[in-house]
């Protein structure tokens, strides 16, 4: 077992006190890229407390840079992955890793299903 005799910890327990990197759909690619670089993580695209998309390094490279989009005028909403799959904070770390592996996700948002609020 990866965690010895203990069960795999929940994502909630692992993410306590860790802030999410969040942007609005109208955020420019340059602003989002700067935030991602500073925080060393993908950004969750949130509108009215609901996750509407995800924008990561892969989207930046394949959908923006490779297509020579203007980083100052193009909004994240134009190139983000809309309506990404999410998991509950009560998902175990091993379950989340298995989901990421099975679907080849680089990022897996963790959201409260009841409210839709991103943690």
FENMO-V241317 format. One record per pair of residues at least 12 apart in sequence whose C-alpha atoms are under 7 Angstrom apart, sorted by sequence separation. I is the first residue (numbers start at 1). J is the second residue. If there is no record, write none. Layout:
I/J  I/J
This chain:
43/55  42/55  43/56  42/56  42/57  63/79  23/43  25/45  59/79  21/42  22/43  23/44  24/45  25/46  59/80  89/110  21/43  22/44  23/45  24/46  25/47  86/108  87/109  88/110  89/111  21/44  22/45  23/46  24/47  86/109  87/110  88/111  89/112  22/46  86/110  87/111  88/112  55/80  86/111  88/113  54/80  55/81  53/80  54/81  53/81  54/82  53/82  52/82  53/83  54/84  52/83  53/84  30/71  29/71  30/72  28/71  29/72  28/72  28/73  29/74  28/74  29/75  28/75  29/76  27/75  28/76  26/75  27/76  25/75  26/76  25/76  26/77  25/77  51/116  50/116  49/116  50/117  51/118  49/117  12/89  11/89  12/90  10/89  11/90  10/90  11/91  10/91  11/92  10/92  11/93  9/92  10/93  8/92  9/93  8/93  8/94  20/119
